[in-house]
Each structure stands twice: as structure tokens, then as C-alpha cells.
Amino acid sequence: MAKLLETVDSRTQLVGENRLELLLFRIHSSQLFAINVFKVKEVVKLPPLSAMPGAHPSISGVANIRGVSIPVINLRRAIGFGAAADESEANLIITEYNRSVQGFLVGKVEHIVNMTWSDIMPPPKTAGRNNYLTAITRLEYQGATHLVSIIDVEKVLAEIIHYDVRLSEGVLDESLLPQMPGRKLLVVDDSATARRQVKETLGQLGLEIMEVCDGLQALELLKSWADDGVKVSDALLMMITDAEMPEMDGYKLTHEVRSDPRLKDLYITLNTSLSGSFNHAMVEKVGCDQFISKFQPDKLVEVVQERLRELLKH
């Protein structure tokens, strides 16, 4: 199992080229699920768990991994499947999302596949709003074509961990509030949960929040405005984009915006659950103006206020 992830660090060049690698796993025998390798710290066989009285029903307990206590989320239970009949192949995928570490209890872990974001599709609209998928893809695997479901981990976590959008005392600059109403901001994220968190946070400022689900939609929208003669950097206070999205990731989106003379001055903030120094390096490489690890309401508001102050100086 260690060999499965030992070369993850060497793969970081894939990001920024609209590529990703998916860790494939099962939570029952028939269907393949996946999450992005960059969110995975390691995969281990399920260790003994300590009970957490009063915990959310989807939390199976706490695992001790090399002296660190990690909450274990039963992914099968969290996304609405019944109890597993056989736990002989149970594994723990240890991940880092939104600046926190947690383990996801799954079944058999298969292997890693290299994909392009253009191969990743949003879930069908007929799936409804309550599904737990952020995307799907088709994959030739073991001599057959499989539909792979990519889990919306942010939605899973939001249902277990309450994300408070209230701001800390002193964060809000009252002198800027009269300048906020009517200003537009574009949020680009494939997770409806993440978009809602940003919208509820920044809606407190009176901003007009526009939403799209992936980088390609965002780029097409921005280009259509430019085609109509709109100066996009004046029309939008900023664009806040996720890193990982179907069709086109946030790094590629930023690169494309910076490459278009009509769009290049747009203020761009990367807001992602992917954390670490790697992201800061990518932000510098592709030309984002700010980087925020999800989910930090105070930081989000501070970035918006800082941008508005810059505009008001000119």
C-alpha cells in the first residue's frame, strides 16, 4: 500500500497542466469511486478504532496513526449506503481538507489513474441537489468500461462539521460597507457546498455574488463579456476560484485569463481545500493574486476588503 502513494510528490507538475490523478477505491463490490491524489496523505489498513461517544453517526471512531488521533468517517454511511457486510478489505484513506486531517473508511483501494480535467464531467443534472458527487468520469479498467464517481468530500464534511460563517469581532471594516452594495464577484467552484459557504460569508457584505460550476464555464462567461465590450476587471471586484474542477481546473483558468489581454487585469483569488507550500508555488506560477485555504470566513472577508481598499485608492 505504501508504494501506491510513494511517488505522489513527484506528480505535482500535473497540476497547472489541467491534469490530475485519481485514487480509485470501492465502498461496495460493484462501483468505483475516486478522490484526487493531492488530497491524500496516505492509505493504511483499517486500524483498531476508539469510540467517540456523542459523535456524528457517520464518524466510526478515532484512529491512532503514529501517535496522532484522526477522526474516521465511514464514507459508505456518510453518502447514504447501508452497512458493509464484509470489512475484511477495509482501508483508511487519510486526507487533508480545509486545513484538517481526517480518515475515510472505505473498502478495497485499487490504484491511481492519470486523467485530464477535460475527461471529468459534472454529475448529470437529473441526479438532483442532494447527491454526493462532484464529478464523474469513464475509465477503461480491468478490461471493462467503468463509470467512476468522484466524491464531493466538501459536502460530506460540511454535513459532519458545522462551518460557521459568522465573522470574528473586528474583522469587518464598517467604513467599507457603504462601498460594497452593487459590486459583483464571481465564484467558480464545482462543489455547491463550497459555493454556498462563500456566498453566505460574502453576502454579509452586500456584494452581488455570481456562481459558475467549473473553470471552462467561467472562462466562456468572461470572454463573452469581453466580446460585448465589457472591461471585466472593472465589472468584477474579483474572481474566487477553486483549484480542482471538471472541464478546466483553477490553475488553467487563471493561466487562460492572464493570457487574454482583455481579461489579464482581473483580480483572482484561489480558494481551495488543497493546502501546503505546493499551492503557494502554483499561485505564483500561474499568476493568482491571493491564495486562501478553505474554509476561512475571516480571511475571505479580509481579502475582499483589501482588494476594495486598493480600488478606492485609485
C-alpha positions, 0 to 999 in steps of 0.5 A: 500500500505504501508504494501506491502513494510513494511517488505522489510528490513527484506528480505535482507538475500535473497540476497547472497542466489541467491534469490530475490523478485519481485514487480509485477505491470501492465502498461496495463490490460493484462501483468505483469511486475516486478522490484526487491524489493531492488530497491524500496523505496516505492509505493504511489498513483499517486500524483498531478504532476508539469510540467517540461517544456523542459523535456524528453517526457517520464518524466510526471512531478515532484512529491512532496513526503514529501517535496522532488521533484522526477522526474516521468517517465511514464514507459508505454511511456518510453518502447514504449506503447501508452497512458493509457486510464484509470489512475484511478489505477495509482501508483508511484513506487519510486526507487533508481538507480545509486545513484538517486531517481526517480518515475515510473508511472505505473498502478495497483501494485499487490504484491511481489513474492519470486523467485530464480535467477535460475527461471529468464531467459534472454529475448529470443534472437529473441526479438532483441537489442532494447527491454526493458527487462532484464529478464523474468520469469513464475509465477503461479498467480491468478490461471493462468500461467503468463509470467512476464517481468522484466524491464531493468530500466538501459536502460530506464534511460540511454535513459532519462539521458545522462551518460557521460563517459568522465573522470574528469581532473586528474583522469587518471594516464598517467604513467599507460597507457603504462601498460594497452594495452593487459590486459583483464577484464571481465564484467558480467552484464545482462543489455547491457546498463550497459555493454556498459557504462563500456566498453566505460569508460574502453576502454579509457584505452586500456584494452581488455574488455570481456562481459558475460550476467549473473553470471552462464555464467561467472562462466562456462567461468572461470572454463573452463579456469581453466580446460585448465590450465589457472591461471585466476587471472593472465589472468584477471586484474579483474572481474566487476560484477553486483549484480542482474542477471538471472541464478546466481546473483553477490553475488553467483558468487563471493561466487562460485569463492572464493570457487574454489581454482583455481579461489579464487585469482581473483580480483572482483569488484561489480558494481551495481545500488543497493546502501546503507550500505546493499551492503557494508555488502554483499561485505564483506560477500561474499568476493568482493574486491571493491564495486562501485555504478553505474554509476561512470566513475571516480571511475571505472577508479580509481579502475582499476588503483589501482588494476594495481598499486598493480600488478606492485608492485609485 
